[in-house]
Amino acid sequence: MKIGVSDQSLFPAVGYLQEILRNVISSSVEVTTDQNQVDMYFQLKDTGGKPGSYKLESTPESVRVEATDYSGFISAITTIRQLLPATIEVQGEKQTYSIPAVQIEDAPRFEWRGFMLDASRHFWNKDEVKHVLDLMSLYKLNKFHWHLSDDQGWRIEIEKYPLLTEKGAWRKFNTQDRTCMARAKEEDNTDFLIPEDKIRIVEGDTLYGGYYTHDDIKEIVAYAAQRGIDVIPEIDMPGHFLAAIGQYPELACDGLIGWGETFSSPICPGKDTTLEFCRNVFKEIFELFPYEYVHMGGDEVEKANWKKCPLCQKRIRTEKLGSVEELQAWFVRDMEKFFLANGKKLIGWDEVVTDGLSSDAAITWWRSWAKDALPTATAQKQKVIACPNEHFYFDYAQDQNSVKKILAYDPCADERLSPEEKKYIWGVQANLWAEWIPTMKRIEYLIVPRMIALSEIAWTEPAAKPSLEEFYRQLVPQFKRMDVMRVNYRVPDLQGFYKVNAFIDETAVDLTCPLPGTEIRYTTDGSMPTKESALYDGALEVEETTDFAFRTFRPDGSPSDVVRTKYVKAPYAEAVTAPAALQSGLKAVWHDFRGNLCADIEAAPVKGEYVVESVSIPEEVKGNIGLVLTGYLEVPADGIYTFALLSDDGSTLMLDGELLGDNDGAHSPVEIIVQKALKAGLHPIEVRYFDCNGGVLQMELVNEKGEKEVLPSTWLKHE
């Protein structure tokens, strides 16, 4: 095979193509700068197109690619890969493959198509990071945000401060590790086991961890660059810094180390020596990472210590600041000056958007509830990377809405933005926080197929985006490729049932799966379905209350989710007579609650009482939240009613004194859908909710078509 290039800078791209085709090409590949008599020709040409754009023409004689920049050739190579069958991904007998005759001209919608990997909460070795980069490249993602430090571990060698990795990269098993190990047993899922290669015994202590040497970093950065991916390191400060403070306690305010009310103790910006430490760390970071941007974090800072610290208070007076909030802003600005003086630009989480940064800075908007962050940043002419947690936190539990929400997202749809301000939306990114993710198999499960949906909206203009049904059809060949590559993808959700399903006489369980041919096994005795459990091969008749557990299996026999659903046989629940004249809305009692179970809310002090016209968080309620909503639900006719309860964190729904919806416990946004047969009239209702850092509570009605509707406010009453 002979490949021609117009410029020697494209040699790495050809090397990448050779790697992709290693299972296809039996002969050696000749690379030349001649365009005559070649099988493929790559021409670097200023077409005036967007970065990453390309033209590809395949004829019986050759394949020719034109692109404006290196990333465009990587995009074209990915397209060539997708045009070939999935069998090219594995070794086997060399076969003859052909690329269809096509003409493709394509360009990405957004320049920034990112993915963030947290290496602190759990550590990923070089090969695992490269695997993530390979998946990114397969779906034309081009920015790798690498979270290298946090409270749970410091993951990058800093030669000036060796204790950061000698000690700070290792820990005894923490609550997150123990939770993962417990889930491995409870869920019969080895994806939650702590890998033995990341465990060592030191003086009788079992320690978990690992870190990257300078050589490791250089190798990974080069690997990413060959695939057209820029690497953006993150050293998070001034908060999330305990892994460093634990080894160098002088970095913190004197005598004030540990955990505050919500987050860990931050560094002490009142000490010049602390500022020098931060600058020295970034000096080494700057030398290792060639990309012009570096992420400084700036999120979730517990500032209570700064109010007590004499040195912080002195800094506030010296710099003529008005508060500890302004002290953080001063620190962030000081770091940006250092970045710019060293030829780098700063990226920060959206908490820094009001810190007075220059227009060179960029903002990573993650807090879905901080809706002013996006227009504030763009008005300041700062680039914005949109990754709102409700859509793009890929560590969040997946459900039937996950892919749908990603496909529906458009950061430019904010009507508050002018056409000029929309130009500052740099792109979109998914974030994977690894508290509960100890293995690469678990990563694969959480990001595929969501990563493909992310790629779709990052690359495709809104008018050309597929519908959800079309997208799932397009996924079928992608899943076949994942099967060949042995990627532990998540099988799409089974459809045809709710969490709780009501019926009067008899009903049928009639399942469908967007992935044709999926093997489904089930049990009705509460046990975990295995490959030996009953095979679902058609609708199941149900005549009595039954608990089902369904589990899908991939072609290689590996299991996906266990889904539990209850079919409840019961007559229409009788309505009650109101004891007094009723008023509209539900009573909402706010408790100063910091816990993890709805049952404990009422033991906390009451902070306020309100009336709400929907199942939601009253606008006045902030901070520590435990809510108890009570009253009556008045339904207009006899029938089976379906309710969708969405919360972040925990919630419960009681109807007629019965626990109907159990969405309890600390968790990311989770929606459960439940049914109950009700007679027309009044039914006592209670909704409980608590918030650990989520801020989402919503209850909707689901109609017979499965469409969600607003729960009519006229149905809600209280005494």
Secondary structure as UniProt FT lines:
FT   STRAND          2..5
FT   HELIX           8..10
FT   HELIX           11..20
FT   TURN            21..24
FT   STRAND          30..32
FT   STRAND          40..44
FT   TURN            51..52
FT   STRAND          54..58
FT   STRAND          63..67
FT   HELIX           70..83
FT   HELIX           86..89
FT   STRAND          103..106
FT   STRAND          112..118
FT   HELIX           126..138
FT   TURN            139..140
FT   STRAND          143..147
FT   STRAND          149..150
FT   TURN            151..152
FT   STRAND          153..154
FT   TURN            159..160
FT   HELIX           163..166
FT   TURN            167..169
FT   STRAND          170..172
FT   HELIX           175..186
FT   TURN            187..188
FT   HELIX           190..192
FT   HELIX           196..198
FT   STRAND          199..202
FT   TURN            203..204
FT   STRAND          205..209
FT   HELIX           214..226
FT   TURN            227..228
FT   STRAND          230..237
FT   HELIX           242..245
FT   TURN            246..247
FT   HELIX           249..251
FT   TURN            254..255
FT   TURN            269..270
FT   HELIX           272..288
FT   STRAND          293..297
FT   HELIX           304..308
FT   HELIX           310..318
FT   TURN            319..320
FT   HELIX           324..341
FT   TURN            342..343
FT   STRAND          345..349
FT   HELIX           350..354
FT   TURN            359..360
FT   STRAND          362..365
FT   TURN            368..369
FT   TURN            371..372
FT   HELIX           373..379
FT   TURN            380..381
FT   STRAND          383..386
FT   HELIX           389..392
FT   TURN            394..395
FT   TURN            400..401
FT   HELIX           402..408
FT   HELIX           411..413
FT   TURN            415..416
FT   HELIX           419..422
FT   TURN            423..424
FT   STRAND          425..432
FT   TURN            435..436
FT   HELIX           440..447
FT   TURN            448..449
FT   HELIX           450..459
FT   HELIX           462..464
FT   HELIX           468..485
FT   STRAND          500..503
FT   STRAND          507..509
FT   TURN            516..517
FT   STRAND          519..523
FT   TURN            531..532
FT   STRAND          534..535
FT   STRAND          540..542
FT   STRAND          546..553
FT   TURN            555..556
FT   STRAND          559..569
FT   STRAND          583..584
FT   STRAND          586..591
FT   HELIX           598..603
FT   STRAND          606..612
FT   TURN            619..620
FT   STRAND          625..635
FT   STRAND          639..648
FT   STRAND          651..655
FT   TURN            656..657
FT   STRAND          658..663
FT   STRAND          670..678
FT   STRAND          681..691
FT   STRAND          696..702
FT   TURN            704..705
FT   STRAND          708..710
FT   HELIX           713..715
FT   STRAND          716..718
//
